[in-house]
């Protein structure tokens, strides 16, 4: 770019840059890679050709994504996602993360697919040294919307409860319970039967779970030591038939306990 461009060269550079940077919405870095020049050289060309930079329209600018779909209406899938997030999920100002154990690989893929179905973009999966899986999706806009819908940055400190809209429909309650049980629930043997438990350190959330279970005519226990229990065998059987947990570890455990 040391020599002065001819009118023909200037016109050619203008057409190419406008096509790549404006029409195809590529970033300065991407344009530089295609043209074989530095990012600084791309920026200088844009400046010389009077093409305004449009950083705010670029994918992931300030962690804003153009592939995210904010739901226009509530659904059972969204209710299940809220159950997952209030179980093993974490919301920050820039992303959502669901952390799952090393024995939940099939459920990791289930959660990934569920998030993609609801929000359009496919979350990434990372594996920690001890085998834990993080399913995460970064988006400032999505995090802001989820906070408006009832999620919080610190579930215990904020003593969060289930969003009120979950109680609007039976299918929402069932889906929320499925998502929460899959992440923060357990099933195990008692001396004379089987028991389901829901665990959380937020009392309002436990009260929300209890309210849902009562509304669906399950005989749930009182809240004790940050837990709620379902102990009646017919209720446990109905829970797996109607709520239909999706986490394979719970399904296998249930099958093992009921086959004895």
N, C-alpha and C positions, 0 to 999 in steps of 0.2 A: 504493500500500500504506500510505498515511498514515492512512486511516480504518480503524476496527476492522471486521472482517468479521462479517456475520451468520452464524448457524448454517447457513443455506442456501448462502451464498457460500463458506463454509469447506468445506462438503461438496462443492460443485462444483469448487473449486480442487483439492481432494484427489483427486477422481476423474480429473480431467484430467492432473495431474502424475503420478499413479501409472501411468496408461495410457502416457504418453509416456516417462517416465524409467525405470519399472520394466518394464512389459509389452513396450514397443517398444524398450527398452534404448538410448534416444537420449541423447546427451551433454547436459550443461548448456547448452553453446553452441547445440546443435541445438534444444533445448526453447525457449531464449530467442528464437531466430529464428522459430519457429513461433508463439509467443505474442506476439511483438513487444515483449519486455521484455529488459532487460540480463541478463547472466549472474549478476551480483550479486543482482539481484531474484529470479532463479530459485532461487539458493542460499538466500536468505532465506525464500522460500516453502517450500522443502523443510524447512528448519529449523523454521519455525512450525507446519508440519503433521506434524512428527515422522517424516518420511520420510528414512531413512538414505541417505547417499550411497554409491554402489557403484562408485567409479572403476575398481577392478581388473577389473570386468566389461565395461568399455567398450572398444570396438574401438580398437586401437592404444595402449591404456594402457601406458606404459613400453615402447612399441614391441612389445607383445604383440598378436598378431593372432588373431582367431577364425576367419579364413577359411583358415588354414594347415593342411594335412593332413600330419602326420608319417607316413611310410610304415611300415606294420606288418611288411612283409617286404621283403627285397632283391629287386632285379630288374635286367634288362638295361638298362632306362631309367635306373635309379639309377646303375649302373656307368658308363654313358655320361656322365651328369652329372658324376660324379667325375673322369672323364677330362677333361672340359671345364674343370672348376674347377682341376685340377692343371696345366692348360695355360695358359689365359688368364684364369682366375678369381681372385678375391680374397675371403677370408673375414675379416670383422671381428666383434666381439662383437654387433653389431646388424644386420648385413645381409650379403647375398652380392652380388657384382658380377662380371660377365663383360664384359671390354672387347674389342671387335672393331674391325677396320679399316674404312676408308671404302669399301672395295670388297667388303664382306661383308654387304650389306644383306639378302639373302635368308637368309643364315645367322643373322643377328640375329633374324629372325622365327622361324626354326627353334629357336633356343635359348630364346626366349621361350615358344614352344609346349611345348617339352620340360619346362621348369621348371613351367609350369602343369599339365601332365599329371601330373607326379610329386607336386607339393606343393599342388595345388588352387587357389592364388592366382596371378593373372596379374602377372608382374613388369612394371615400367615400363621405358621406353627413353628415354634422353637422348642428345643428339648434341652433341659438343664442337665447338669452333671449327674444328679441323682435320679434322673429319669422322668422328672415332672415335665409336663407339657404346658406351654403357654399358647393359647389361641388368641391372637390379638389383631386389632384393626384400628389404624390411626385416622382420626378425623376430628378436627375442632368442631365442625358443624354438627356432627353426629353426637359428640359428647355433650354439647350444649343442649341439643334437643332431648336427649335422654335425661338430663338433669331436670329439664322443664317437665318431663313426664313422670318424674318421681324417684329417679336414682340419685345417689349421693356419692361424694368422694370418700367418705369414711362411714361405713355402715354402723359400726358399733358406737362411735362417738356421736353420730347424729341420731342414733336410736331410730333407724328407718323402719317404716312399715310398708306393706304392699300398697301400691297405688290404688286409689278408690275405684278406678274404672275396672279393675280386675273383678270386682264383685257384681258388675253389671250383667254378666252372663254365666251360666253354669259351665259352658265350655271354656271360658277364660279361667275360672277357678280350677277346673280339672287340669288345664294346660300348665298353669302356674305351679300347681302342686307337683306335676310331673317334673318340671324343670328344677324345682327346689329339691325334691326328693332325690333326683338323679345326682345332684351335686352335694347336698348337705344332709342326706338321709341315710339310714342304715336298716338292715333287716337281719335278725339273728334269732337263735334258738333260746327258748326259756326251758325251764325244767319240764313244764307240761304244755308247751306250745311254741308259738312264733310271735315275735314282736317287731313292729316298725317304730322307728324313732326319727324325729326331726330335731336338729340341733342348730341353735343360733344364739349369739350373745346380745341380740337386739330384742328386748321384751315386746315392743310394739309389733315387730315382725312375727314373733311367736303367737301373739294374740290374733294377728291377721290369719295365720295358718290355721289356728284353732277355729276361728270364725268360718273359714272356708270348709273345713272338715265337718263342722256342725251343720252348715247349710246343705252339704251333700249327704247328710245323715250318717256320718261315721261317728262312732262312740270314742271320741278322742279324750285323752286324759287331761288333767289339770296341768299347768306349766310347772315343771319341777327341774331345778338345776339346769336351766337353759335348754330344756327338752320337752317335747310333746310325744306321747306314745299312742299307738293303736295296738291293742292286745287281743281283742276278740278275734278268733280264728276266721269267722265269716266276714269280718271287716277287712282283715288282711287279704283274704282271697279276693274279695270284691275290689279292693284297692288295685291289685295287680291286673284284674280283668278290665276295670273301667278307666283307671288313671293311665295304665299302660306305660310303666317306666321304660325309658329307652336305653339306660345305661346297662350294658351287658353284664357287668359284675353283679348288679342287683338281680337281674333276670336269672343268672346262673345260681346265685345264692338261694333265691326263692325256689327254683326247681329242685335244688338239693335238699332243702329243708322240708318241702312238701312231698318228697318221694319216700321219705322214711316211714 
